[in-house]
Amino acid sequence: MSFSVQHDVRVHRQGIDRRCFLRQTSAAGLASFGALSFRDALNARAEEIQQAGYSVILLWMQGGPSQFETFDPKPDTANGGPTKAISTAVSGIQIAQGWNKVAGVMNDISLIRSMTNKEGQHARATYQMHTGYVPTGTVKHPSFGCAIAKEIAPEDLAFPSVVAVGRTVGAGFLGVDYEPFVVPRPGEMPGNVTVPVPANRLNRRLGLLDRLEGEFAGRGGENVVSSHKKLYDKTAKMVLSPKVSAFDIEQESQSLRDQYGNSNFGKGCLLARRLVEAGSTFVEVAANGWDTHQDNFTRTGNNAAQVDPGFGTLIADLKDRGMLDRTLVLWMGEFGRTPKINPRTGRDHYPRCFNAAIAGAGIKGGQVIGSSTDDGTTVKDHPVSVLDLFSTICQTVKVNPAKENISPLGRPMKIVDGGTAIPELIG
């Protein structure tokens, strides 16, 4: 994986290698930093990345979507079942029936049909597909979205930088600063965001709270008070910010809301676009119901009817607003489903070969990466691991995947511990 001079800075246990940084920046023209100190230069680079305004929207298909009934259909085969394929806006690329809106924006989407992994249990695979790490008993890893927000989210944003529409994996050892703001019901304003008193009275109350907590901190509760204060400060900034109206999707036209769909997922996708527009760095929208051990074909058809309008309209809406080139959209679940149809007309867990879809932020659309065998049992060519996918996302949004965060046990942990970016996807 290659980075520009500004990104190729060696990271070790003590932080960034000073000599490496100075050597690299000299090669690019250190004079451009003027009389800045080393720390100032790093801060300037961080601000440059933040000002670029990259965002990521994860469309999470909880339960593990069947690749056969989504973006890698095998019509007229024993393993393909009754699912038919439809043409897309890109000649030669077909996807499963029921995904008409996604088919219409395929010029902007790349399909990865050669995802492969080993985790086939829901909780473990969900954790890994959110963090890049398998679960351990000693470390609570931050989600990939929280780690990206730590690198590129504006520090002074009076608005949540990480939002989850539905349940998700949290910030782990990164702490409360990057913990996701959870929206349980898209389409409704979050609870308790209406300020019950004028702003000056609220600030006085917060000042009183600070004094009370200061006394507690002085008696040994400093760590608890610090986390509590951060949470209250973030909340106060949000409720006092005019940007809180971004949660109100009723401000959008009825026509656009209809295009996204009236499902929770469709509303969540519209909310994600509004949140990114307001300044959020990472938004996850979950769609449940993909664990189709029985009645797979009916259930996946119903799921597609809700997810397709949201996904397809989100891509088109971002593009119409000139936001797609700075917003990466990733569609995936924790694994795929078995090629063999079980006696309950269902498909079981199958991490060996599954699919994902990616668009925006400079990703080259209108193509397919990798393929599965004709019977769908294994990857035929160009296997893509979870770490390969995450490395690609990092390069796309200008984050160094080798950047290390220090765990509570003092262990340096990379944002992405391995993997190689997929060159065909990088614009």
Residue pairs with C-beta under 8 A, 6 or more apart in sequence:
1 391
1 395
1 401
1 420
1 421
2 8
3 395
3 400
5 24
5 25
5 27
5 28
6 24
6 25
6 28
6 45
6 48
7 398
7 400
8 24
9 16
9 17
9 20
9 21
9 24
9 400
10 16
10 17
10 20
10 21
11 17
11 400
11 402
11 403
11 404
12 404
12 412
13 404
13 412
16 42
18 38
21 38
21 41
21 42
22 30
22 38
25 33
25 41
33 40
33 41
33 44
36 44
46 151
49 151
49 152
49 398
49 399
50 152
50 153
50 154
50 155
52 152
52 326
52 398
53 326
54 152
54 281
54 326
54 327
54 328
54 361
54 396
54 397
54 398
55 276
55 280
55 281
55 282
55 283
55 326
55 327
55 328
56 145
56 148
56 281
56 282
56 283
56 327
56 328
56 329
56 330
56 361
56 393
56 397
57 269
57 272
57 273
57 276
57 282
57 283
57 284
57 285
57 314
57 327
57 328
57 329
57 330
58 145
58 282
58 283
58 284
58 285
58 330
58 332
59 269
59 285
59 287
59 307
59 310
59 311
59 314
59 329
59 330
59 331
59 332
60 166
60 168
60 284
60 285
60 286
60 287
60 332
60 333
61 287
61 290
61 303
61 307
61 331
61 332
61 333
62 126
62 166
62 286
62 287
62 288
62 289
62 290
62 291
62 333
62 334
63 122
63 288
63 289
63 290
63 291
63 292
63 333
63 334
64 122
64 125
64 290
64 291
64 333
64 334
64 335
64 336
64 337
64 349
64 350
64 354
65 290
65 300
65 303
65 333
65 336
65 337
65 354
66 290
66 292
66 296
66 300
66 336
66 337
66 347
67 113
67 336
67 337
67 353
67 354
67 355
67 372
67 376
68 74
68 79
68 80
68 81
68 83
68 96
68 337
68 339
68 347
68 376
69 83
69 96
69 98
69 296
69 297
69 300
69 301
69 304
70 95
70 96
70 99
70 300
70 304
70 355
71 95
71 96
71 99
71 111
71 113
71 355
71 357
72 111
72 113
72 355
72 372
72 376
73 80
73 83
73 84
73 85
73 94
73 95
73 96
73 97
74 80
74 83
74 374
74 375
74 376
75 83
75 84
75 85
77 374
77 375
77 376
78 375
79 339
79 340
79 341
79 375
79 376
79 377
80 376
81 296
81 297
81 341
82 297
83 96
83 97
83 297
83 300
84 96
84 97
85 94
85 95
85 96
85 97
86 94
86 95
86 96
86 97
86 99
86 100
86 103
87 93
87 94
87 103
88 94
88 95
88 102
88 103
88 104
88 106
89 103
89 104
89 105
89 106
89 107
89 366
90 106
90 107
90 366
90 367
93 106
93 111
93 366
93 367
93 368
95 102
95 103
95 106
95 111
96 304
98 300
98 301
98 304
98 305
98 308
99 304
99 308
99 312
100 308
100 312
101 308
101 309
101 311
101 312
101 313
102 109
102 308
102 311
102 312
102 315
102 357
103 312
104 312
104 316
105 312
105 315
105 316
105 319
105 359
106 365
106 366
107 365
107 366
108 315
108 319
108 324
108 359
108 360
108 365
108 366
109 315
109 357
109 358
109 359
109 365
109 366
110 357
110 358
110 359
110 363
110 364
110 365
110 366
110 367
110 368
110 369
110 424
110 425
111 355
111 356
111 357
111 367
111 368
111 369
112 355
112 356
112 357
112 358
112 368
112 369
112 370
112 384
112 389
112 422
113 355
113 368
113 369
113 370
113 371
113 372
114 353
114 369
114 370
114 371
114 372
114 379
114 380
114 381
114 382
114 383
114 384
115 332
115 336
115 353
115 354
115 355
115 356
115 370
115 384
115 385
115 386
115 389
116 351
116 352
116 353
116 354
116 379
116 383
116 384
116 385
117 125
117 128
117 129
117 335
117 351
117 352
117 354
117 385
117 386
118 351
119 125
119 128
119 134
119 334
119 335
119 351
120 335
120 349
120 350
120 351
121 349
122 291
122 334
122 349
123 135
124 134
124 135
125 334
125 335
125 351
126 169
126 334
127 133
127 134
127 135
127 141
127 169
128 134
128 135
128 334
128 386
129 332
129 333
129 334
129 386
130 143
130 144
130 145
130 168
130 169
131 141
131 142
131 143
131 144
131 169
131 172
132 141
132 144
132 386
132 387
132 390
132 415
132 416
132 417
133 139
133 141
133 413
133 417
138 409
139 172
139 173
139 407
139 409
139 411
139 413
140 170
140 172
140 173
141 172
141 173
141 413
142 150
142 170
142 171
142 172
142 173
142 174
142 178
142 405
143 168
143 169
143 170
143 171
143 172
143 180
144 390
144 393
144 415
144 416
145 162
145 168
145 180
145 281
145 282
145 284
146 162
146 170
146 171
146 172
146 174
146 178
146 179
146 180
146 282
147 174
147 178
147 405
147 415
148 281
148 282
148 393
148 394
148 397
148 399
148 415
149 161
149 162
149 178
149 281
149 282
150 174
150 177
150 178
150 405
151 399
151 400
151 403
151 415
152 281
152 397
152 398
152 399
153 161
153 162
153 281
153 282
154 161
154 279
157 279
158 237
158 238
158 240
158 241
158 243
159 237
159 238
159 241
159 243
159 244
159 246
159 278
159 279
159 280
160 180
160 181
160 234
160 238
160 275
160 280
161 178
161 279
161 280
161 281
161 282
162 171
162 178
162 179
162 180
162 181
162 280
162 281
162 282
162 283
163 180
163 181
163 182
163 183
163 272
163 275
163 280
163 282
163 283
163 284
164 180
164 181
164 182
164 183
164 283
164 284
164 286
165 183
165 186
165 264
165 268
165 271
165 272
165 283
165 284
165 285
165 286
166 182
166 183
166 184
166 268
166 284
166 285
166 286
166 288
167 182
167 286
168 180
168 182
168 284
168 286
170 179
170 180
171 177
171 178
171 179
171 180
173 405
173 407
173 408
174 405
175 227
175 230
176 227
176 230
176 231
176 234
177 230
177 234
180 284
181 190
181 238
183 190
183 247
183 268
183 271
185 264
186 249
186 264
186 267
186 268
186 270
186 271
186 285
187 249
187 250
187 264
187 267
187 271
189 247
189 248
190 247
192 239
193 238
193 239
193 244
193 247
194 239
195 202
195 239
195 240
197 205
199 240
202 236
202 240
203 236
206 232
206 236
209 232
210 229
213 221
213 225
213 228
213 229
214 225
216 224
216 225
217 225
217 226
238 244
243 278
243 279
245 251
246 271
246 274
246 275
246 277
246 278
247 271
247 274
247 275
249 257
249 267
249 270
249 271
249 274
252 270
252 274
256 270
256 313
256 317
257 267
257 270
259 309
259 313
259 317
260 266
260 267
260 269
260 270
260 309
260 310
260 313
260 314
260 317
261 267
261 306
261 309
261 310
261 313
263 306
263 309
263 310
265 285
265 286
265 287
265 306
265 307
265 310
266 306
266 309
266 310
266 313
268 285
268 286
268 310
269 285
269 310
269 311
269 313
269 314
270 310
270 313
270 314
270 317
271 283
271 285
272 283
272 285
272 314
273 314
273 317
273 318
273 321
273 323
275 283
276 283
276 323
276 327
277 321
277 323
285 310
287 303
287 306
287 307
289 299
289 302
289 303
290 300
290 303
290 333
292 299
292 300
292 337
292 346
292 347
293 342
293 344
293 346
293 347
293 348
294 342
294 344
294 345
294 346
295 344
295 345
295 346
296 337
296 341
296 345
296 346
296 347
297 345
311 329
311 331
314 329
315 324
315 329
315 359
315 360
318 324
318 327
318 329
318 360
324 359
324 360
324 361
325 360
325 361
325 362
326 360
326 361
327 360
327 361
328 358
328 359
328 360
328 361
328 363
328 393
328 396
328 397
329 358
329 359
329 360
330 356
330 357
330 358
330 393
331 356
331 357
331 358
332 356
332 357
332 389
333 354
334 351
335 349
335 350
335 351
335 354
336 350
336 351
336 352
336 353
336 354
336 355
337 347
337 348
337 349
337 350
337 354
338 347
338 348
338 349
338 350
339 347
339 350
339 375
339 376
339 377
340 347
341 347
342 348
352 377
352 378
352 379
353 372
353 376
353 377
353 378
353 379
356 389
358 389
358 392
358 393
358 425
359 365
361 396
361 397
362 396
362 426
362 427
363 396
363 425
363 426
363 427
364 424
364 425
364 426
364 427
367 424
369 382
369 384
369 422
369 424
369 425
370 379
370 380
370 381
370 382
370 383
370 384
371 379
371 380
371 381
371 382
372 378
372 379
372 380
373 379
373 380
384 422
385 419
386 419
387 416
387 417
387 418
387 419
388 419
388 420
388 421
388 422
389 419
389 422
390 401
390 415
390 416
390 419
391 401
391 416
391 418
391 419
391 420
391 421
392 421
392 422
392 425
392 426
394 400
394 401
394 415
394 416
394 421
395 401
395 421
395 426
396 425
396 426
399 415
400 415
401 414
401 415
401 416
401 419
402 414
402 415
402 416
403 414
403 415
404 412
404 413
404 414
404 415
405 412
405 413
405 415
406 412
406 413
407 413
